[in-house]
Amino acid sequence: MIDATRPPTKEQPTKPMNTIYLVRHGENLANLTREFSHRAVDYPLTPKGVLQAQQTGAFFRDHPIDAIYASPLRRAVETAEIIGAAIGRAPTVVEQFREVNVGALEGMPPTDAVWAEHDRIVRSWFEGRPEQRFPAGENYHELLGRMRAGLGIALRGRAGQRVIIVGHGGIFTFTLQGICRAIDLPALMRQPSRNCSITEIELAEADGEWAGTLKRWSAHAHITGDATTQIIGHPAFDTP
């Protein structure tokens, strides 16, 4: 029954959703050595990484892009600059898109045992213990909060726009479930995030938070020829 004594509520107009393209950086030396790289370890692109970025830039020439953002790490900035040159957009560096802060693991020899410790902590996040943190590093709450803050910077004042964010496989993968809730993250993680792969998300703001719909995960058909052979950088995927 309609209450005639109450004034009619005014429906808020729905803002058009933004489309986000999460682009993992091109190949760098840390992929080949399997080193953790959050801040102290910071390599440029390899020649193959440059080629991957060039092919990704060629892909985006056919897609209208309103802005491009990048993690401050060299491999991400260089990838974003190459893509940006192809589409006529200069990238903006956003600190919040830096790779996962693994704390004391960065700088350690990248042995299988060190990677096992990394995987143990990540696994604990998705087994209901998001407060677990890397030694002298961050926990899941902090990582997800950082990613959301970065999205807030990149999407401020935008509606119905298309934005590229060039960053890292770790932060993109681990925060995806916190941004796009209706996904099967373990199933997605069986297909690793490849260098210069593209993950497409439609994002809308709801109650002050970003709510996303995953459209494509780790698409890499645009990477061809000599750029296709990849070292993921994780022993689970790179062991012959």
N, C-alpha and C positions, 0 to 999 in steps of 0.2 A: 504494500500500500504506500502511496506517495504521501509524504508529510507536507501538506500545503503551507504549514507555518514556517518551514525552513526555506531560506532562499536557495535557488538552484545553484549547484556547484558548477564552477566553470572548469571544463576539462583543459588540462595543460596540453599545449600542442606538442606532438612528438617530434623531437629533433631527428633529422636524417642521420643514419648511422655512418660512422667513419669506417673506412677500410684500411687496415694496417697490414703492411707486408713486412714480416720479420725475416730479414736476410742474414744468414750466418756469413761471417767474413770469409774471404778466400784463404787458400792454404798459406800457412806460415811455418816457421821452423818448429814451433812447439807442437804442431800436429805430428811432425816426424819423430821428435824426441819423446813425445807423450808427457812433456812437462806441464805442470799446472801454471797458469798465467793469469793472475788477477791484477797485479800492479808492478812488482819488481821485475818479473820476466815479461818482456815486451818486444816481440820481434816484428819486423816488417813482413810484407808478403813475399813469398817465393815467386819466381817467374811463372810457375803454374798458377799461383794465387792471383797474379795480375791478369792472366788469361781468363780465369774463372770470373773475375770481376768485370772484365771487358764483355764477356758473353752475357753476364747478367745485365749490364748496362744496355746492351743491344736488345735484350728481351723487354726492358722497361720503356724503350723508345715507343713502343706500340701501346703504352698504357699512360693515360694522363695522370701525372703525379704532382701533388700540391706542395710537398715538402719532403726533405730527407734528413734524418737524424742519425747519429752514430755514437757508439761507445768511444771513450777517449783513448782506448788502446790502439796502437799503431795499425795493426792488421785490420781493425774495423774502420778507422779513419781513412786509410788508403783505399779500402774497398768502396767506401761511401764516396770518396772523391772521384774515383773512376766511374762509378754509376752516375754520380751527379753531373760529371762532364758530358756524359752521353745524353742526359735528359734536360740539361740546362738548369740544374738546381744545385746551389752550393749547400753542402751539408752543414748542419749545426751539431756540435758535440754536446752530449748530455751525460754528465757524470754518472747518473743513476743507471745507465745501461751497461756499466762495466761488468765483466764476468764475475761469477760466483767468488766470494771471498773465502777461500779455503784456508786462510790463516797460515799456520805453521807448515802446512803441506806444500805451499809454494816455496820453491827453492830446494826441496828435498829431492834426492835422486828418484826418478819416476819408476820405482820398482813395482812389481805386482803387489807386494805387501802394502805399499803406500796407496796404490789404487784401490786395494781391498778396503782400506780404512775409509777412503773417500766414499766408496759405494755403500759401506755400512751406515755411514751418517745419512746419506741421501735416502737409503732404504728406510731408515727410522722415521724420516719425515712423512713418508707415505704409509707408514704403519701406525700412525696416530701419535707420533712424538715430534711435532714440529719445533719444539723448544731445544732439541738436540743441536749443538753447534759444532762447527769445525774448531779445533784448538786455536785460540786467538783469532778466530774468524767469525762468520755470521751463522745464525740459525735460519730456519725456513721463514718464520714470521718477518725477520728483517729483510731477507731476500725478496719476498713477495711485496712487502711494503715499499722497498726500493724500486721494484719494477713498476708498481702502480704509480708511484710518484713520478717516474720518468714518463709514463703514459700521460699523466696529467699535464706535464710540461709540453709534451709533443702535441697534445690535442686541445690545448687551451684555446677556446674561442672557435674551434672548428666544428663544422657540421656537414656531413655529406662529402667529406674530402678523402683523398687517398694519400697515405703517408708511408714512406719507407723508413724502417728502423734497422740499421746495420749493427749487429751485435754478435752474440756468442751462443753456442749450442747449449751450454749449461743453464744460464739464466733463462733463455727462451723456453727450454724444455721443462725445467723444474717449476716454473711459475705458471705454465700454461693451464694447469688444472684449477688454479686459483682465479684465473681470468675467464676461462671457458669451462664452466663446471660440468657440462653434459658431455664429457669425453672419457675415453678409456685410456688413461695415460700409460699404463704398463704395455698395452697393445701398441700404442704409438712408439714407445721407446724401443720396440723391437726393430723399427726402421729408424736408424740413427739420423740425426741432423747432419747433412753433408755440407761441405764447404760451398758457400754461395747458394744453398738451397733456399727456397722461399716458402714460408708459412703464412697463409692468408687468414686474417681474422676480421670479422665485422664487429665493431665495438659501439656500444651505446652506454651513456651514463645513466645509472639508476641509483638513487639515494646516495649520491656522492661517490659512488664507486663505479668502476668500469666493468660492464658485463659483456662478455664476448661470445661469438658463435664461430667455431672453427670451420673454415671453408676448404682449406687445403693444408696438408702437413708435409713439410720437407720436400716440396716439388723441385725436381732437378733435371727435367727433360731439356731445359735450355742449355745445360752444360754438355758440350760435345767434344769429340776429337781428343786431342792430347790432354784436355782438362778433366776428362771423366775419371781417370784412375785416381782414387782418393785414399788417403790414410786418415781415418776418422780421428785418431788421437786417443782412443780408449782401447785397452788390451782385449776387452771382450769382443771387439769388432775387428781388430787388426791382427789377431793371432791367426797364422795360416792354418 
